[in-house]
Amino acid sequence: MTSTGSRSARIRSRLSHPIIDADGHIVECTPVLLDYLREVGGPDVAERYRTSPIVNDVYHQAGVGRSMDERLARREPMSHWWSQPSDALERATVTIPRLLNERLDDLGIDFTILYPSEGLFISGIADEEIRRAGCRAYNQFVSEQFAPYRDRMAPVAVIPMVTPAEALEALDHAIGTLGLKGAIFQAAIPRTLAASEGDTASSYMDLLALDSEHDYDVVWRRCVELGVAVTFHQGIRNVGSHSVSNYVYNHIQLLGGSYLNLAKALFLGGVTRRFPGLTFGFLEGGVGWAATLYADLIGHWSKRNGVAIHKLDPARMDVDQMMALVAEYGSDRFQKLSEEIREFFSRTLPHPEQLDDFAACGIESETDIRDLFTDNFYFGCEADDPINALAFSEKIIPFGTPLKIIFGSDIGHWDVQVIDEVLDEAYALVERGAIDEAQFRQFTFENPALLHARMNPDYFQGTRVEDEVAALLA
């Protein structure tokens, strides 16, 4: 195909560093994916997959066709619709590996790490047989279809996390057997609580790293052993806070809000303390939520750490002094109720066994929070998001330590309508003076490379960017 000579390509030609896309998307050709699933699970499993609610309603948009009355009765959230490119060339580019490989130079991208579209939902299928076969089929599909283009593209494996055992089996097959180098993990698992006597069953979201009924440390440990970064690309809609009619309402901050809860669990659950070398990527949620969380963690620790919390102990109150102040300044009603007030302030209040909410991550100073947060976490940012510049704001970010943002093209999805304009959009922050060239290099090359190469120094071996990444690691 003839080059279009795009502005993105011209920007790339002026840069002294390669561009690594940390989050492109495949838009799977469903008939081809189903063919792999028939080979893995048989025709019955493939048909059950095709008609399963999460695939049929969420991806194939069958649920969108229900009437508003039906949707209201079910309180069914409006899912995405018309969410992939309708231009034949744009759609084919993100569906056919050979065509994408041919067009990458026009996109100004040297290397792209590719995430699923339909595959994003496979690990959430409730039926275990379909879920496990579907994940395995997807991983075989991308391993084979993208094998000829590994010098420029790296698809990731889909890893189900319903149980640690299921995750380990999928990891060992995808990374150990198929040779894939990256993986996407579920951000949370819906669980159902058994009904107590007289109550109905209820559900909750298991955030894997805090208060889980399973020990997911075995999964994080296997990622370290296999040299795999833990990346997430899943939004979790809060029950009761969605719209049955408006997809934009449901989509705004869906990923960022989900990652806020997940990152809190990983941090306060001590995962970054127990696995200090393990990198985590939160894709496509931007960096605004992360900056807020980082500042909030520091603020909360300063008031509620294991030492400071004792200043709030109700038993420390001098009740006699309190009552003297009531007698001197209280209104007639205070005076009338003085005995009840004394009893109120004299009561013994319970407290949890562990007073320090930061105990699992072993925080002894604010700089510990800085080190465990800014070193382990990488934040996927889309090209057109002006908030990306916040990551480098020394006057706002605590300690002036930049947050590790990573460039994600998001090609293949509705918010990228012309794929060869993405790098141009990202570079606009430099042209506007919001970030400088060195920060743009971190955003589009260094951080995307380090997310994966810190785990596996050979991740980029044999690729177009091999030499530059080797120099960066050195």
SULWO-V944862 format. One record per pair of residues at least 24 apart in sequence whose C-alpha atoms are under 10 Angstrom apart, sorted by the first residue. I is the first residue (numbers start at 0). GAP is how many residues later the second one is. If there is no record, write none. Layout:
I/GAP, I/GAP
This chain:
0/98, 0/101, 0/102, 1/100, 1/101, 1/104, 2/99, 2/100, 2/101, 2/102, 2/103, 3/99, 3/101, 3/102, 3/103, 3/416, 4/100, 4/101, 4/102, 4/103, 4/415, 5/99, 5/100, 5/101, 5/102, 5/414, 5/415, 5/417, 5/418, 6/99, 6/100, 6/101, 6/413, 6/414, 6/415, 6/416, 6/417, 6/418, 7/97, 7/98, 7/99, 7/100, 7/101, 7/411, 7/412, 7/413, 7/414, 7/415, 7/416, 7/417, 7/418, 7/419, 8/95, 8/96, 8/97, 8/98, 8/99, 8/100, 8/411, 8/412, 8/414, 8/415, 9/95, 9/96, 9/97, 9/98, 9/413, 9/414, 10/96, 10/97, 10/412, 10/413, 10/416, 11/93, 11/94, 11/95, 11/96, 11/97, 11/98, 11/411, 11/412, 11/415, 12/92, 12/95, 14/422, 14/426, 15/421, 15/425, 16/93, 16/424, 16/425, 16/427, 16/428, 16/429, 16/448, 16/451, 16/452, 17/90, 17/91, 17/92, 17/93, 17/423, 17/426, 17/427, 17/428, 17/446, 17/447, 17/450, 17/451, 18/88, 18/89, 18/90, 18/91, 18/92, 18/93, 18/388, 18/404, 18/421, 18/422, 18/424, 18/425, 18/426, 18/427, 18/429, 18/430, 18/446, 19/88, 19/89, 19/90, 19/91, 19/92, 19/93, 19/132, 19/133, 19/386, 19/387, 19/388, 19/389, 19/421, 19/423, 19/424, 19/425, 19/426, 19/427, 19/428, 19/429, 19/445, 20/87, 20/88, 20/89, 20/90, 20/91, 20/92, 20/93, 20/132, 20/359, 20/385, 20/386, 20/387, 20/388, 20/389, 20/390, 20/402, 20/422, 20/423, 20/424, 20/427, 20/428, 21/89, 21/90, 21/91, 21/92, 21/93, 21/132, 21/259, 21/261, 21/262, 21/358, 21/359, 21/360, 21/384, 21/385, 21/386, 21/387, 21/388, 21/421, 21/422, 21/423, 21/425, 21/426, 21/427, 21/429, 21/430, 22/89, 22/90, 22/91, 22/92, 22/93, 22/132, 22/133, 22/210, 22/260, 22/261, 22/357, 22/358, 22/359, 22/383, 22/384, 22/385, 22/386, 22/387, 22/388, 22/425, 23/70, 23/87, 23/88, 23/89, 23/90, 23/91, 23/92, 23/93, 23/129, 23/130, 23/131, 23/383, 23/384, 23/385, 23/386, 23/387, 23/388, 23/389, 24/69, 24/70, 24/87, 24/88, 24/89, 24/90, 24/91, 24/92, 24/130, 24/383, 24/384, 24/385, 24/386, 24/387, 24/388, 25/65, 25/67, 25/68, 25/69, 25/70, 25/71, 25/74, 25/87, 25/88, 25/89, 25/90, 25/91, 25/92, 25/93, 25/116, 25/129, 25/384, 25/385, 25/386, 25/387, 26/57, 26/58, 26/64, 26/65, 26/66, 26/67, 26/68, 26/69, 26/87, 26/88, 26/89, 26/90, 26/91, 26/92, 26/384, 26/385, 26/386, 27/66, 27/67, 27/68, 27/88, 27/89, 27/90, 27/91, 27/110, 27/113, 27/114, 27/384, 28/63, 28/65, 28/66, 28/67, 28/89, 29/65, 29/88, 29/89, 31/109, 32/85, 32/86, 32/101, 32/104, 32/105, 32/106, 32/107, 32/108, 32/109, 33/100, 33/103, 33/104, 33/107, 34/102, 34/106, 35/97, 35/98, 35/100, 35/101, 35/102, 35/103, 35/104, 35/105, 36/93, 36/96, 36/97, 36/98, 36/99, 36/100, 36/101, 36/103, 36/104, 37/95, 37/96, 37/99, 38/94, 38/98, 39/92, 39/93, 39/94, 39/95, 39/96, 39/97, 39/98, 39/100, 40/88, 40/89, 40/91, 40/92, 40/93, 40/95, 40/96, 41/91, 43/86, 44/84, 44/85, 44/86, 44/88, 44/89, 45/84, 45/87, 45/88, 45/91, 46/83, 47/79, 47/81, 47/82, 48/73, 48/76, 48/78, 48/80, 48/81, 48/82, 48/84, 48/85, 49/80, 51/70, 51/73, 51/74, 51/75, 51/78, 52/72, 52/73, 53/67, 53/68, 53/70, 53/71, 53/72, 54/63, 54/64, 54/65, 54/66, 54/67, 54/69, 54/70, 57/60, 57/63, 58/24, 58/58, 58/59, 58/60, 58/61, 58/62, 59/58, 63/180, 63/181, 67/176, 67/177, 68/175, 69/174, 70/172, 70/173, 70/174, 71/171, 71/172, 71/173, 72/171, 73/170, 74/164, 74/165, 74/167, 74/168, 74/169, 74/170, 75/163, 75/164, 75/166, 75/167, 75/168, 75/169, 76/160, 76/162, 76/163, 76/164, 76/165, 76/166, 76/167, 76/168, 76/169, 76/170, 76/172, 76/173, 77/164, 77/165, 77/166, 77/167, 77/168, 77/169, 77/170, 77/171, 77/172, 77/173, 78/164, 78/165, 78/166, 78/167, 78/168, 78/169, 78/171, 78/172, 79/166, 79/167, 79/168, 79/170, 79/171, 79/334, 80/166, 80/333, 81/331, 81/332, 82/329, 82/330, 82/331, 82/332, 82/333, 83/33, 83/327, 83/328, 83/329, 83/330, 83/331, 83/332, 83/333, 84/326, 84/327, 84/328, 84/329, 84/330, 84/331, 84/332, 84/333, 84/334, 85/328, 85/331, 86/330, 86/331, 89/321, 89/322, 89/326, 89/327, 89/328, 89/329, 89/330, 90/320, 90/321, 90/322, 90/326, 90/328, 91/320, 92/318, 92/319, 92/326, 93/317, 93/318, 93/319, 93/325, 94/317, 95/49, 95/50, 96/45, 96/48, 96/49, 96/50, 96/51, 96/52, 96/56, 97/47, 97/48, 97/50, 97/51, 99/49, 99/52, 99/53, 100/45, 100/47, 100/48, 100/49, 100/50, 100/51, 100/52, 101/47, 102/316, 102/317, 103/48, 103/49, 103/315, 103/316, 104/315, 105/313, 105/314, 105/315, 105/317, 106/302, 106/304, 106/311, 106/312, 106/313, 106/314, 106/315, 106/316, 106/317, 107/312, 107/313, 107/314, 107/315, 107/316, 108/43, 108/300, 108/311, 108/313, 108/314, 108/335, 109/41, 109/42, 109/43, 109/335, 109/353, 109/354, 109/355, 110/39, 110/40, 110/41, 110/42, 110/43, 110/334, 110/338, 110/349, 110/352, 110/353, 110/354, 111/38, 111/39, 111/40, 111/41, 111/42, 111/43, 111/296, 111/297, 111/336, 112/39, 112/40, 112/41, 112/42, 112/43, 112/68, 112/69, 112/295, 112/296, 112/335, 113/28, 113/32, 113/39, 113/40, 113/41, 113/42, 113/43, 113/68, 113/294, 113/295, 113/296, 113/297, 114/27, 114/39, 114/40, 114/41, 114/42, 114/43, 114/67, 114/68, 114/69, 114/117, 114/118, 114/168, 114/295, 114/296, 114/297, 115/26, 115/39, 115/40, 115/41, 115/42, 115/68, 115/117, 115/296, 116/295, 116/296, 118/38, 118/39, 118/65, 119/38, 119/39, 119/64, 119/65, 119/66, 119/112, 119/113, 119/114, 120/37, 120/65, 120/113, 121/36, 121/37, 121/38, 122/35, 122/36, 122/37, 122/38, 122/39, 122/61, 122/62, 122/63, 122/66, 123/36, 123/37, 123/38, 123/62, 123/64, 123/65, 123/66, 123/110, 124/35, 125/36, 125/64, 127/32, 127/34, 127/38, 130/28, 130/29, 130/31, 131/27, 131/28, 131/34, 131/35, 131/37, 131/38, 132/37, 133/24, 133/26, 134/24, 134/25, 134/35, 134/39, 135/24, 135/33, 135/34, 135/35, 135/37, 135/38, 137/36, 138/31, 138/34, 138/35, 138/36, 138/39, 138/41, 138/44, 139/33, 139/34, 139/37, 139/38, 139/40, 141/36, 141/38, 142/31, 142/35, 142/36, 142/37, 142/38, 143/34, 146/32, 146/33, 148/314, 149/310, 149/311, 149/312, 149/313, 149/314, 150/309, 150/310, 150/311, 150/312, 150/313, 150/314, 150/315, 151/308, 151/310, 151/311, 151/312, 151/313, 152/307, 152/310, 152/311, 153/26, 153/27, 153/28, 153/305, 153/306, 153/309, 154/25, 154/26, 154/27, 154/28, 154/29, 155/24, 155/25, 155/26, 155/27, 155/28, 155/75, 156/24, 156/25, 156/26, 156/27, 156/28, 157/24, 157/25, 157/26, 157/27, 157/28, 158/24, 158/25, 158/26, 158/27, 159/24, 159/25, 159/26, 159/27, 159/29, 160/24, 160/25, 160/26, 160/27, 160/28, 160/47, 160/55, 160/58, 161/24, 161/26, 161/27, 161/28, 161/29, 161/44, 161/46, 161/52, 162/26, 162/45, 162/50, 162/51, 162/52, 162/53, 162/56, 163/44, 163/50, 163/51, 163/52, 163/53, 163/54, 163/55, 163/56, 164/49, 164/51, 164/53, 164/54, 165/53, 166/49, 166/51, 166/52, 166/55, 167/48, 167/50, 167/51, 167/52, 167/54, 167/55, 170/48, 170/51, 170/52, 170/55, 170/57, 171/50, 171/51, 171/54, 174/48, 174/51, 174/52, 174/53, 175/50, 179/48, 179/279, 180/45, 180/46, 180/47, 180/48, 180/271, 180/275, 180/277, 180/278, 180/279, 181/41, 181/44, 181/45, 181/46, 181/47, 181/48, 181/49, 181/270, 181/274, 181/277, 182/40, 182/45, 182/46, 182/47, 182/48, 182/49, 183/44, 183/45, 183/46, 183/47, 183/48, 183/49, 183/50, 183/97, 183/98, 183/99, 184/45, 184/46, 184/47, 184/48, 184/49, 185/44, 185/45, 185/46, 185/47, 185/48, 185/49, 186/44, 186/45, 186/46, 186/47, 186/48, 186/49, 186/71, 186/72, 186/74, 186/75, 186/76, 186/95, 187/44, 187/46, 187/47, 187/48, 187/70, 187/71, 187/73, 187/74, 188/47, 189/46, 203/35, 204/31, 204/33, 205/56, 205/59, 206/51, 206/54, 206/55, 206/56, 206/57, 206/58, 206/59, 207/54, 207/57, 207/58, 207/61, 208/53, 208/54, 208/55, 208/56, 208/57, 208/58, 208/59, 208/60, 208/61, 208/62, 209/52, 209/54, 209/55, 209/56, 209/57, 209/58, 209/59, 209/60, 209/61, 209/150, 210/54, 210/58, 211/53, 211/57, 215/55, 216/54, 216/57, 216/58, 219/51, 219/52, 219/54, 219/55, 219/58, 219/59, 220/53, 220/54, 220/57, 222/55, 222/56, 222/232, 223/51, 223/53, 223/54, 223/55, 223/231, 223/232, 224/230, 224/231, 225/229, 225/230, 226/51, 226/52, 226/225, 226/226, 226/227, 226/228, 226/229, 226/230, 226/231, 226/232, 227/50, 227/51, 227/52, 227/223, 227/224, 227/225, 227/226, 227/227, 227/228, 227/231, 228/48, 228/49, 228/50, 228/51, 228/52, 228/221, 228/222, 228/223, 228/224, 228/225, 228/226, 228/227, 229/48, 229/49, 229/50, 229/51, 229/52, 229/147, 229/221, 229/222, 229/225, 230/48, 230/49, 230/50, 230/51, 230/52, 230/146, 230/147, 230/148, 230/149, 230/220, 230/221, 231/27, 231/30, 231/48, 231/49, 231/50, 231/51, 231/52, 231/53, 231/148, 232/25, 232/26, 232/48, 232/49, 232/50, 232/51, 232/52, 232/147, 233/24, 233/25, 233/48, 233/49, 233/50, 233/51, 234/24, 234/49, 234/50, 235/25, 235/26, 251/33, 252/31, 252/32, 252/33, 252/35, 252/36, 253/30, 253/31, 254/27, 254/28, 254/29, 254/30, 254/31, 254/34, 255/26, 255/27, 255/28, 255/29, 255/30, 255/31, 255/32, 255/33, 255/34, 255/123, 255/124, 256/28, 256/32, 256/33, 257/24, 257/27, 257/31, 258/24, 258/25, 258/26, 258/27, 258/30, 258/31, 258/120, 259/25, 259/29, 259/30, 259/32, 259/33, 260/32, 262/27, 262/30, 262/31, 262/110, 262/114, 263/26, 263/29, 263/30, 263/33, 265/95, 265/107, 266/30, 266/91, 266/93, 266/94, 266/102, 266/105, 266/106, 266/109, 266/110, 267/29, 267/89, 267/90, 267/91, 267/92, 267/93, 267/94, 267/95, 268/88, 268/89, 268/90, 268/91, 268/92, 269/88, 269/89, 269/90, 269/91, 269/92, 269/93, 269/102, 270/89, 270/90, 270/101, 270/105, 271/88, 271/89, 271/99, 271/100, 271/101, 271/103, 271/104, 271/105, 272/87, 272/88, 272/89, 272/90, 272/95, 272/98, 272/99, 272/100, 272/103, 273/86, 273/87, 273/88, 274/97, 274/101, 275/95, 275/96, 275/99, 275/100, 276/95, 276/98, 276/99, 276/177, 276/178, 277/97, 277/98, 277/99, 277/173, 277/174, 277/176, 277/177, 278/96, 278/97, 278/98, 278/99, 278/171, 278/172, 278/173, 278/174, 278/175, 278/176, 279/95, 279/96, 279/97, 279/98, 279/99, 279/171, 279/172, 280/95, 280/96, 280/97, 280/98, 280/99, 280/123, 280/124, 280/125, 280/167, 280/170, 280/171, 281/95, 281/96, 281/97, 281/98, 281/99, 281/123, 281/124, 282/95, 282/96, 282/97, 282/98, 282/99, 282/122, 282/123, 282/124, 282/125, 282/127, 283/95, 283/96, 283/97, 283/98, 283/99, 283/122, 283/123, 283/124, 283/125, 283/126, 284/94, 284/95, 284/96, 284/97, 285/93, 285/94, 285/95, 285/96, 285/97, 285/99, 285/100, 285/101, 285/102, 285/105, 285/119, 285/120, 285/121, 285/122, 286/91, 286/92, 286/93, 286/94, 286/95, 286/98, 286/100, 286/101, 286/102, 286/103, 286/104, 286/116, 286/117, 286/118, 286/119, 287/91, 287/93, 287/99, 287/100, 287/101, 287/102, 287/103, 288/90, 289/83, 289/84, 289/87, 289/88, 289/89, 289/101, 289/113, 290/99, 290/100, 290/105, 290/106, 290/107, 290/111, 290/112, 291/105, 292/80, 293/75, 293/76, 293/79, 293/80, 293/103, 293/104, 293/109, 294/74, 294/75, 294/101, 294/102, 294/103, 296/61, 296/69, 296/72, 296/73, 296/76, 297/67, 297/68, 297/69, 297/70, 297/71, 297/72, 297/100, 298/67, 299/57, 299/58, 300/55, 300/56, 300/57, 300/62, 300/63, 300/64, 300/65, 300/68, 301/63, 301/64, 303/51, 303/52, 303/53, 303/54, 304/50, 304/51, 304/52, 304/53, 304/54, 304/58, 304/59, 304/60, 305/48, 305/49, 305/50, 305/51, 305/52, 305/53, 305/57, 305/58, 306/48, 306/49, 306/57, 307/48, 308/46, 308/47, 308/48, 309/45, 309/46, 312/36, 312/38, 313/31, 313/32, 313/33, 313/34, 313/35, 313/36, 314/30, 314/31, 314/32, 314/33, 314/34, 316/28, 316/29, 317/27, 317/28, 318/24, 318/25, 318/26, 318/27, 319/25, 319/26, 365/32, 365/33, 366/31, 366/32, 369/28, 369/29, 369/30, 369/31, 369/33, 370/30, 372/30, 372/31, 373/27, 373/28, 373/29, 373/30, 374/26, 374/27, 374/28, 374/29, 375/28, 375/75, 376/26, 376/27, 376/28, 376/74, 377/25, 377/26, 377/27, 377/28, 377/69, 377/70, 377/72, 377/73, 378/24, 378/25, 378/26, 378/27, 378/28, 378/29, 378/64, 378/68, 378/69, 378/72, 379/24, 379/25, 379/26, 379/27, 379/28, 379/29, 379/30, 379/63, 379/67, 379/68, 380/24, 380/25, 380/26, 380/27, 380/28, 380/29, 380/45, 380/62, 381/24, 381/25, 381/26, 381/27, 381/28, 381/29, 381/33, 381/34, 381/40, 381/41, 381/43, 381/44, 382/24, 382/25, 382/26, 382/27, 382/33, 382/38, 382/39, 382/40, 382/41, 382/42, 382/43, 382/44, 382/45, 382/46, 382/61, 383/25, 383/31, 383/32, 383/38, 383/39, 383/40, 383/41, 383/42, 383/43, 383/44, 383/45, 384/40, 384/41, 384/44, 385/39, 385/40, 385/42, 385/43, 385/48, 386/42, 386/47, 387/38, 387/41, 387/46, 387/47, 387/55, 388/40, 388/41, 388/44, 388/45, 388/46, 388/47, 388/50, 388/51, 388/54, 389/44, 389/45, 390/44, 390/48, 390/52, 391/42, 391/43, 391/44, 391/47, 391/51, 392/41, 392/42, 401/37, 401/40, 402/40, 402/44, 403/38, 403/39, 403/42, 403/43, 403/44, 403/46, 403/47, 404/34, 404/35, 404/37, 404/38, 404/39, 404/41, 404/42, 404/43, 405/34, 405/36, 405/37, 405/38, 405/39, 405/40, 405/41, 405/42, 405/43, 405/44, 405/45, 406/33, 406/35, 406/36, 406/37, 406/38, 406/40, 406/41, 407/35, 407/36, 407/40, 444/24, 444/27, 445/26, 445/27, 448/24
